[in-house]
């Protein structure tokens, strides 16, 4: 059964449904992300502490936020690999040094 098949106005008090009207704020991934982002306004909860970042890629602002976040994460992973190689005494080749320089610029 789909939401469109239910006439919520006709449901009586003695009927039980496992469907809820206007529940997209919980059941659609993008709307759930929006709902959780609003927690900060109600309980001072930072969702970044327990939920991976999510973006609406059809929103231009969030699309650009996603691109920036992706660049920073990639740069961080390159720099972590660099530190790991240095800690292990490995030789850093020229190609990897170029990646490191680009990663530092991205940060």
C-alpha positions as a Markdown table, in Angstrom:
| # | Residue | x | y | z |
|---|---|---|---|---|
| 1 | Unk | 0.0 | 0.0 | 0.0 |
| 2 | Unk | 1.2 | 3.5 | -0.8 |
| 3 | Unk | 0.6 | 6.8 | 0.9 |
| 4 | Unk | -1.5 | 7.9 | -2.1 |
| 5 | Unk | -3.9 | 5.0 | -1.6 |
| 6 | Unk | -4.9 | 6.2 | 1.9 |
| 7 | Unk | -7.6 | 8.8 | 2.5 |
| 8 | Unk | -6.3 | 10.0 | 5.9 |
| 9 | Unk | -9.4 | 12.1 | 6.4 |
| 10 | Unk | -11.6 | 9.0 | 6.3 |
| 11 | Unk | -9.6 | 7.1 | 9.0 |
| 12 | Unk | -11.6 | 6.6 | 12.2 |
| 13 | Unk | -10.4 | 6.6 | 15.7 |
| 14 | Unk | -10.7 | 2.8 | 16.0 |
| 15 | Unk | -8.5 | 2.2 | 13.0 |
| 16 | Unk | -4.7 | 1.7 | 13.2 |
| 17 | Unk | -2.4 | 2.5 | 10.4 |
| 18 | Unk | 1.3 | 2.1 | 10.0 |
| 19 | Unk | 1.3 | 5.0 | 7.7 |
| 20 | Unk | 1.4 | 8.6 | 8.8 |
| 21 | Unk | 0.3 | 11.7 | 6.9 |
| 22 | Unk | 3.0 | 14.2 | 6.0 |
| 23 | Unk | 5.8 | 12.0 | 7.2 |
| 24 | Unk | 8.4 | 12.8 | 4.5 |
| 25 | Unk | 10.4 | 14.7 | 7.1 |
| 26 | Unk | 11.3 | 11.3 | 8.5 |
| 27 | Unk | 11.0 | 8.9 | 5.6 |
| 28 | Unk | 12.7 | 10.8 | 2.7 |
| 29 | Unk | 16.5 | 10.9 | 3.2 |
| 30 | Unk | 16.8 | 14.5 | 2.2 |
| 31 | Unk | 14.0 | 15.6 | 4.4 |
| 32 | Unk | 15.4 | 13.6 | 7.3 |
| 33 | Unk | 18.7 | 15.4 | 6.9 |
| 34 | Unk | 16.9 | 18.7 | 7.0 |
| 35 | Unk | 14.9 | 17.7 | 10.1 |
| 36 | Unk | 18.1 | 16.6 | 11.9 |
| 37 | Unk | 19.9 | 19.8 | 10.9 |
| 38 | Unk | 17.2 | 21.7 | 12.7 |
| 39 | Unk | 17.9 | 19.9 | 16.0 |
| 40 | Unk | 20.3 | 22.7 | 16.9 |
| 41 | Unk | 17.4 | 25.2 | 17.2 |
| 42 | Unk | 15.5 | 23.0 | 19.6 |
| 43 | Unk | 18.1 | 21.2 | 21.8 |
| 44 | Unk | 21.4 | 22.7 | 20.9 |
| 45 | Unk | 22.5 | 19.4 | 19.3 |
| 46 | Unk | 25.2 | 19.4 | 16.7 |
| 47 | Unk | 24.3 | 16.6 | 14.3 |
| 48 | Unk | 27.8 | 16.6 | 12.9 |
| 49 | Unk | 28.8 | 14.8 | 16.1 |
| 50 | Unk | 26.7 | 11.7 | 15.3 |
| 51 | Unk | 25.6 | 11.9 | 11.7 |
| 52 | Unk | 27.7 | 12.0 | 8.5 |
| 53 | Unk | 27.3 | 15.1 | 6.5 |
| 54 | Unk | 24.5 | 15.1 | 3.9 |
| 55 | Unk | 23.8 | 17.5 | 1.1 |
| 56 | Unk | 21.0 | 18.4 | -1.3 |
| 57 | Unk | 23.0 | 18.3 | -4.5 |
| 58 | Unk | 20.1 | 20.0 | -6.4 |
| 59 | Unk | 20.7 | 23.1 | -4.2 |
| 60 | Unk | 23.5 | 25.2 | -5.6 |
| 61 | Unk | 24.7 | 26.3 | -2.2 |
| 62 | Unk | 24.8 | 22.8 | -0.8 |
| 63 | Unk | 26.4 | 21.5 | -4.0 |
| 64 | Unk | 29.3 | 23.9 | -3.6 |
| 65 | Unk | 29.5 | 23.0 | 0.1 |
| 66 | Unk | 29.7 | 19.4 | -0.9 |
| 67 | Unk | 32.5 | 20.2 | -3.4 |
| 68 | Unk | 34.5 | 22.1 | -0.7 |
| 69 | Unk | 34.0 | 19.3 | 1.8 |
| 70 | Unk | 35.1 | 16.7 | -0.7 |
| 71 | Unk | 38.3 | 18.7 | -1.5 |
| 72 | Unk | 39.2 | 19.1 | 2.2 |
| 73 | Unk | 38.6 | 15.4 | 2.9 |
| 74 | Unk | 40.8 | 14.4 | -0.1 |
| 75 | Unk | 43.5 | 16.8 | 1.0 |
| 76 | Unk | 43.4 | 15.5 | 4.5 |
| 77 | Unk | 43.7 | 11.9 | 3.4 |
| 78 | Unk | 46.8 | 12.8 | 1.2 |
| 79 | Unk | 48.4 | 14.6 | 4.2 |
| 80 | Unk | 47.7 | 11.7 | 6.5 |
| 81 | Unk | 49.4 | 9.4 | 4.0 |
| 82 | Unk | 52.4 | 11.8 | 3.9 |
| 83 | Unk | 52.7 | 11.8 | 7.7 |
| 84 | Unk | 52.4 | 8.0 | 7.7 |
| 85 | Unk | 55.2 | 7.6 | 5.1 |
| 86 | Unk | 57.5 | 10.1 | 7.0 |
| 87 | Unk | 56.9 | 8.3 | 10.3 |
| 88 | Unk | 57.9 | 5.0 | 8.6 |
| 89 | Unk | 61.0 | 6.5 | 7.0 |
| 90 | Unk | 59.7 | 5.9 | 3.5 |
| 91 | Unk | 61.0 | 7.9 | 0.6 |
| 92 | Unk | 58.6 | 10.5 | -0.8 |
| 93 | Unk | 58.8 | 10.6 | -4.6 |
| 94 | Unk | 58.3 | 13.7 | -6.8 |
| 95 | Unk | 54.7 | 12.8 | -7.9 |
| 96 | Unk | 53.6 | 12.4 | -4.3 |
| 97 | Unk | 55.3 | 15.7 | -3.3 |
| 98 | Unk | 53.1 | 17.4 | -6.0 |
| 99 | Unk | 50.0 | 15.9 | -4.5 |
| 100 | Unk | 51.1 | 17.2 | -1.1 |
| 101 | Unk | 51.6 | 20.7 | -2.4 |
| 102 | Unk | 48.1 | 20.6 | -4.0 |
| 103 | Unk | 46.6 | 19.2 | -0.8 |
| 104 | Unk | 48.1 | 22.0 | 1.3 |
| 105 | Unk | 46.7 | 24.6 | -1.1 |
| 106 | Unk | 43.2 | 23.0 | -0.8 |
| 107 | Unk | 43.4 | 23.3 | 3.0 |
